[in-house]
């Protein structure tokens, strides 16, 4: 068996993305090079790790076993690099931080910029994902820290309150809707975020739970664009309260907190174990948790 860390990372990227092309891109490899590596891995043991289909790839039973061991090996390799980097000047460490849409857009930019300025030997692999996928990644050991909605199960993880994150329904000034009920709003057209954004996925799930589909006329690239389209009359929108706080006081739209309990969200800072985080990840945890300790 001749696997290296590049092979293992590539394999996990392929599983995470569901196809070899996207996994190769995330690994910064050409499709040909990625395919050759996977074939070599399978040939070395005479076992297929992936079932190939028209819609992508899925792991075989052997592939699932490989994924479990690969995650553990890569986690240990990352911890080794981070621990040794503390003894070597100029060696970079990396922390993987996963977060939902609001944390990425509203709360983290300044915090992370300050942290990176104070830690020149540290990089942050920052990725936006739905909260449920973040908890899965933390449990699997493929991420160091996560910021999630409190609506998901945190069993097996440690969690610390991070920020309040209530969701607000916004609408044009002349819109006929008179309530802030999500169910009532679903009969009208919406302006949404990108389909793969964590908040868009979350809202689609809530609509499906209620037996409806969101009627999305157009998708904006961020909260500011969404709010401007709503103000211009394109449809309804749902944004976090934090996004509205940055908006000018003279608004050309109405805004009301959503009535549903699931919309009264809080954000949680999570890890498998805060005490067992490797050195660099512990430093980032301390930086993110510091405002919470100052303002209990």
C-alpha positions as CSV (number, residue, x, y, z in Angstrom):
1,X,0.0,0.0,0.0
2,X,1.5,3.3,-1.1
3,X,-0.6,6.3,-0.1
4,X,0.6,9.7,0.7
5,X,-1.1,12.6,2.4
6,X,-1.9,14.2,-0.9
7,X,-3.7,11.0,-2.0
8,X,-5.7,11.0,1.3
9,X,-6.7,14.7,1.1
10,X,-7.7,14.3,-2.5
11,X,-9.8,11.3,-1.7
12,X,-11.7,13.1,1.1
13,X,-12.2,16.2,-1.1
14,X,-13.8,13.9,-3.7
15,X,-16.1,12.5,-1.1
16,X,-17.0,15.9,0.3
17,X,-17.8,17.4,-3.2
18,X,-19.3,14.2,-4.7
19,X,-17.3,14.1,-7.9
20,X,-13.7,13.8,-9.0
21,X,-13.6,17.0,-10.9
22,X,-14.5,19.2,-8.0
23,X,-12.3,17.2,-5.6
24,X,-9.4,17.7,-8.0
25,X,-10.0,21.5,-8.1
26,X,-10.2,21.7,-4.3
27,X,-6.9,19.8,-4.1
28,X,-5.3,22.1,-6.8
29,X,-4.7,19.1,-9.1
30,X,-5.7,18.6,-12.7
31,X,-8.5,16.1,-13.4
32,X,-6.0,13.8,-15.1
33,X,-3.6,13.8,-12.2
34,X,-6.4,13.3,-9.7
35,X,-7.9,10.4,-11.6
36,X,-4.4,8.8,-11.9
37,X,-3.9,9.1,-8.2
38,X,-7.2,7.4,-7.4
39,X,-6.6,4.6,-9.9
40,X,-3.2,4.0,-8.4
41,X,-4.7,3.8,-4.9
42,X,-7.3,1.3,-6.0
43,X,-4.7,-0.7,-8.0
44,X,-2.3,-1.0,-5.1
45,X,-4.8,-3.0,-3.1
46,X,-6.9,-4.4,-5.9
47,X,-10.0,-2.8,-4.3
48,X,-12.4,-0.2,-5.7
49,X,-12.9,2.8,-3.3
50,X,-15.5,4.7,-5.4
51,X,-18.6,3.7,-7.3
52,X,-18.8,5.9,-10.4
53,X,-22.1,7.1,-11.7
54,X,-23.6,9.7,-14.0
55,X,-24.3,12.0,-11.0
56,X,-21.0,11.6,-9.3
57,X,-19.2,9.2,-7.1
58,X,-20.1,7.4,-3.8
59,X,-17.8,5.4,-1.6
60,X,-17.8,1.6,-1.6
61,X,-17.7,-0.2,1.8
62,X,-13.9,-0.3,1.5
63,X,-14.0,3.4,0.5
64,X,-15.9,4.3,3.7
65,X,-13.3,2.5,5.8
66,X,-10.6,4.3,4.0
67,X,-12.3,7.7,4.7
68,X,-12.5,7.0,8.4
69,X,-8.8,6.2,8.6
70,X,-7.8,9.0,6.3
71,X,-9.6,11.6,8.4
72,X,-7.8,10.4,11.6
73,X,-4.4,10.3,9.8
74,X,-4.8,13.8,8.3
75,X,-5.9,15.2,11.7
76,X,-2.9,13.7,13.4
77,X,-0.6,15.0,10.6
78,X,-2.1,18.5,10.9
79,X,-1.7,18.4,14.7
80,X,1.9,17.3,14.3
81,X,2.7,20.1,11.9
82,X,1.1,22.7,14.1
83,X,2.9,21.5,17.2
84,X,6.3,21.4,15.5
85,X,5.7,24.8,13.8
86,X,5.8,26.4,17.3
87,X,9.5,25.4,17.3
88,X,10.3,26.7,13.9
89,X,10.4,30.3,12.7
90,X,8.7,31.0,9.5
91,X,6.7,27.7,9.3
92,X,3.0,28.3,8.7
93,X,0.2,26.5,10.5
94,X,-3.4,26.4,9.4
95,X,-6.7,26.2,11.2
96,X,-9.9,25.0,9.5
97,X,-12.9,27.1,10.6
98,X,-16.4,26.4,9.2
99,X,-19.3,28.8,9.7
100,X,-22.8,29.7,8.5
101,X,-23.8,32.6,6.3
102,X,-24.3,35.2,9.0
103,X,-21.1,34.5,10.9
104,X,-19.1,34.7,7.6
105,X,-20.7,37.9,6.4
106,X,-21.4,39.9,9.6
107,X,-19.3,38.8,12.6
108,X,-16.0,37.3,11.4
109,X,-14.3,39.6,8.9
110,X,-12.9,42.1,11.5
111,X,-12.2,39.5,14.1
112,X,-10.3,37.3,11.7
113,X,-8.4,40.2,10.2
114,X,-7.2,41.3,13.6
115,X,-6.2,37.7,14.5
116,X,-4.2,37.1,11.2
117,X,-2.4,40.4,11.7
118,X,-1.3,39.3,15.2
119,X,-0.4,35.8,14.0
120,X,1.6,36.1,10.8
121,X,2.5,32.4,10.9
122,X,-1.1,31.2,10.7
123,X,-3.5,30.7,7.8
124,X,-7.2,30.1,8.2
125,X,-9.1,27.7,5.9
126,X,-12.5,29.4,6.1
127,X,-15.6,27.8,4.5
128,X,-19.3,28.5,4.6
129,X,-21.5,25.4,5.2
130,X,-25.0,24.7,6.6
131,X,-24.8,24.1,10.3
132,X,-25.7,20.4,10.1
133,X,-22.7,19.7,7.8
134,X,-20.5,21.7,10.2
135,X,-21.4,19.5,13.2
136,X,-20.7,16.4,11.0
137,X,-17.3,17.7,10.0
138,X,-16.4,18.6,13.6
139,X,-17.4,15.1,14.8
140,X,-15.4,13.5,11.9
141,X,-12.3,15.6,12.9
142,X,-12.1,17.4,9.5
143,X,-12.4,20.9,11.0
144,X,-11.0,22.5,14.1
145,X,-13.8,25.0,14.9
146,X,-17.3,25.7,13.8
147,X,-19.9,28.5,14.2
148,X,-23.4,27.1,13.9
149,X,-27.0,27.8,14.5
150,X,-28.4,26.5,17.8
151,X,-31.2,24.8,15.8
152,X,-29.0,21.8,15.2
153,X,-28.0,19.0,17.5
154,X,-24.6,19.5,19.2
155,X,-24.4,16.1,20.9
156,X,-20.7,15.0,21.2
157,X,-19.4,18.6,20.8
158,X,-18.6,21.4,23.1
159,X,-20.4,24.6,22.5
160,X,-20.2,28.2,23.6
161,X,-22.7,31.0,22.9
162,X,-21.3,33.3,20.2
163,X,-23.9,35.8,19.0
164,X,-27.6,36.3,18.8
165,X,-28.8,35.8,15.2
166,X,-32.5,36.5,14.8
167,X,-33.9,36.4,11.3
168,X,-35.9,39.3,9.9
169,X,-38.5,39.4,7.1
170,X,-38.1,42.5,4.9
171,X,-40.6,43.6,2.2
172,X,-41.2,46.6,-0.1
173,X,-43.1,49.5,1.5
174,X,-46.2,48.9,-0.5
175,X,-46.3,45.1,-0.1
176,X,-49.7,43.7,0.9
177,X,-48.4,41.2,3.5
178,X,-49.4,42.4,6.9
179,X,-47.8,39.7,9.2
180,X,-44.3,38.5,9.8
181,X,-45.3,34.9,9.5
182,X,-43.0,32.8,7.3
183,X,-45.9,30.5,6.4
184,X,-48.0,33.5,5.2
185,X,-45.1,34.9,3.3
186,X,-44.6,31.7,1.2
187,X,-47.5,32.7,-1.1
188,X,-45.3,35.6,-2.4
189,X,-42.2,35.9,-4.5
190,X,-38.8,36.1,-2.8
191,X,-35.3,37.5,-3.4
192,X,-32.8,34.9,-2.2
193,X,-29.2,34.3,-1.6
194,X,-27.0,32.0,-3.7
195,X,-28.6,28.5,-3.7
196,X,-25.6,26.9,-2.0
197,X,-25.3,29.5,0.8
198,X,-26.0,28.1,4.2
199,X,-28.9,30.5,4.9
200,X,-30.6,29.7,1.6
201,X,-30.4,26.0,2.3
202,X,-31.8,26.6,5.8
203,X,-34.8,28.6,4.6
204,X,-35.5,26.1,1.8
205,X,-35.6,23.3,4.5
206,X,-38.0,25.3,6.7
207,X,-40.3,25.9,3.7
208,X,-40.3,22.2,2.8
209,X,-41.0,21.2,6.5
210,X,-44.1,23.5,6.2
211,X,-45.1,21.8,2.9
212,X,-44.2,24.6,0.6
213,X,-41.4,25.7,-1.7
214,X,-39.8,29.2,-1.7
215,X,-40.7,31.1,-4.9
216,X,-37.3,32.7,-5.6
217,X,-37.4,35.2,-8.5
218,X,-33.7,36.1,-8.3
219,X,-30.7,35.4,-6.2
220,X,-28.3,38.1,-4.8
221,X,-24.6,37.7,-4.1
222,X,-24.9,38.9,-0.5
223,X,-27.1,40.6,2.1
224,X,-26.6,44.2,0.8
225,X,-27.7,43.2,-2.8
226,X,-30.7,41.3,-1.4
227,X,-31.8,44.2,0.7
228,X,-31.5,46.7,-2.2
229,X,-33.5,44.4,-4.5
230,X,-36.3,44.1,-1.9
231,X,-36.3,47.9,-1.5
232,X,-36.7,48.2,-5.2
233,X,-39.8,46.0,-5.2
234,X,-38.4,42.7,-6.5
235,X,-39.9,40.6,-3.7
236,X,-39.6,39.6,-0.1
237,X,-36.4,38.7,1.7
238,X,-35.1,37.2,4.9
239,X,-31.8,38.5,6.4
240,X,-30.2,38.4,9.9
241,X,-30.8,41.4,12.2
242,X,-27.1,42.1,12.1
243,X,-27.2,42.9,8.3
244,X,-30.0,45.5,8.9
245,X,-28.0,47.2,11.6
246,X,-25.4,48.3,9.0
247,X,-28.2,49.7,6.8
248,X,-28.9,53.5,6.7
249,X,-31.7,54.7,9.0
250,X,-33.8,55.9,6.1
251,X,-35.0,52.6,4.7
252,X,-37.2,52.1,1.6
253,X,-38.5,48.8,3.0
254,X,-40.4,47.3,6.0
255,X,-38.7,45.0,8.4
256,X,-40.2,42.7,11.1
257,X,-38.7,39.8,13.1
258,X,-40.0,36.5,11.9
259,X,-42.6,35.0,14.3
260,X,-41.5,31.4,14.1
261,X,-39.4,30.0,16.9
262,X,-36.7,28.6,14.6
263,X,-36.0,32.2,13.4
264,X,-35.0,33.3,16.9
265,X,-31.6,31.8,16.4
266,X,-28.4,32.0,18.4
267,X,-24.9,31.2,17.0
268,X,-22.7,28.8,18.8
269,X,-18.9,28.4,18.7
270,X,-18.2,24.6,18.6
271,X,-15.4,22.1,18.7
272,X,-15.0,18.4,19.6
273,X,-13.1,19.6,22.7
274,X,-11.9,23.1,23.4
275,X,-9.2,21.8,25.7
276,X,-7.8,19.4,23.2
277,X,-7.5,21.8,20.3
278,X,-4.0,22.0,18.8
279,X,-2.0,25.1,19.6
280,X,-2.9,27.4,16.7
281,X,-6.6,26.4,16.8
282,X,-6.6,27.1,20.5
283,X,-5.3,30.6,19.8
284,X,-8.1,31.2,17.4
285,X,-10.6,29.9,19.8
286,X,-9.3,32.3,22.5
287,X,-9.6,35.2,20.1
288,X,-13.2,34.4,19.1
289,X,-14.2,33.7,22.7
290,X,-12.6,36.8,24.1
291,X,-15.5,39.2,23.4
292,X,-17.9,36.7,25.0
293,X,-15.8,36.7,28.2
294,X,-15.7,40.5,28.3
295,X,-19.5,40.7,27.8
296,X,-21.0,37.7,29.5
